[in-house]
Amino acid sequence: MDKAYWEGVWRNDDLGFHQPQVNRHLQRFWQRLELIPNSRIFVPLCGKSLDMDWLLSEGHEVIGADIAEKAQQQFLVTHQEPIRYNEEEKLKLAWQGRLLFIAGDILHMEPEMLRSVDAVYDRAALIALPRAVRQNYALFLAHCLKPGAKMLLITRQAPEEPLLPPFNVSAAEVDELYGANFRIEHLLREERQDGVIEEAFLLKRKAPAGMGRLPIEAGESQTVN
């Protein structure tokens, strides 16, 4: 992931991707995941999203992760609970109540950090990654998640391919990236007034997460069994 780019985005306060309210697709479809209270939710490339507060209010534990340390700082400062920090190689971990916020490249996380995750909420991660990186990210999740773990994935497609994030991700690409390792249910396809198409998917991990090698080069692929 391009750490310098995202640090620049946060340094310049260029946060057009930040939503000032809880995502409506999250509120509409979350119950479809059929999670019990105290489930552990992973929110990759979370920024300072209010969606994490909503998930916490639903009685869950949340693991948020963002490559920009400033995202971690700006989210935590809005809450009154004490913060406990720990630094690991390439990662800065911060615990606050029922939240663990990890600053660093999520692809540098050890798989064991996510073994206990029950569900993933991805509104901003997949669409933030260039196409060459999306395959590694999808395999990383398959590598980490336990069988039966679920994911609510939200994607978008603008009328023209953006040069910068958020990028276009089609339903066909979702199937290409995740179909080998997840069952996929297409929940929504909706066109906004500005012509952007938003889609929502419910994914469920098919098989036990393996310990196979992650692909290094763009174009390399692997099924995790």
Buried (B, 14 or more C-beta within 10 A) or exposed (E): BBEEEBBEBBEEEEEEBBBEEBBEBBEEBBEEBEBEEEBBBBBBBBBBBBBBBBBBEBEBBBBBBBBBBBBBBBBBEEEEEEBEEEEEEEBBBBBBEBBBBBBBBBBBBEBEBBEEBBBBBBBBBBBBBEEEBBBBBBBBBBBBBEEEBBBBBBBBBBEEEEEEBBBBBEBEBBBBBBBBBBEBEEBEEEEEEEEBBBBBBBBBBBBEBBEEEBBEEEEEEBEBE
